[in-house]
Amino acid sequence: MVPLSEKQVVREYFNTTGFERWRRIYGQEQVNLVQQDIRQGHERTIQRVLDWLADLSPTQTVCDAGCGVGSLSLPLAQRGIPVFASDLSEAMVAEAQRRQQQLLGSLENPRFAVQDLEGIEGSYDVVVCLDVLIHYPEADALGMLSHLAGLARERLIFSFAPQTPLLNLLKKVGQLFPGASKTTRAYQHREQVLVQHLRQLGWQVTRRETIASRFYFAWTLETRPIGN
């Protein structure tokens, strides 16, 4: 049997065993204490990015790459910002559209699509990719950042799980308690490697936010073209 690629593993997970878990975490239903902690961490990341994008106008466009259930896309659309949002999981996109209809009463904006991140085309003022790189090893993550930087005119914002001693320990402990619906493989990334890669592409870090709780760790970087 040919082994599944990382993207195939992620797509299958978020279309099957993982979908219900993350739908609940990214929603308002009752969850356990670990999931509640993750929910709050994710919400803090979303709110920070919304704060960073407070200066956007309806003439500017956003690409939400790896949009999940629309946690970022829908609030931006409520502000009148045109959003293209994609995810490789059909189940996630369907849930995002359900929430879109419920919240906005229309499927016009955001424009959701089931699409591989590296298959996204076009040009956008801002490209955002949150809580996605954790599912991919370093080489894949760098390739994704290269593609996303090529789509962005003004800003590229992304989050990643940092490579720290504490997170290394938590990951090892978590591996002692396997569970099909718990998670995909979680990859940590070296911030200096990501930053240097983007610098070689002509981008520089302009803002940085670190959010860490018991079970949620995300470093979020805003980058802009060097000289802008």
Secondary structure, DSSP 8 states (H G I E B T S, - for coil): -----HHHHHHHHHHTHHHHHHHHHTSSS---HHHHHHHHHHHHHHHHHHHHTTT--TTS-EEEET-TTTTTHHHHHHTT--EEEEES-HHHHHHHHHHHHHHHS-SSSSEEEE--GGG--S-EEEEEE-S-GGGS-HHHHHHHHHHHHHHEEEEEEEEE-B--HHHHHHHHHHTTS--TTT-S----B-HHHHHHHHHHTTEEEEEEEEEE-SS-EEEEEEEEETT-
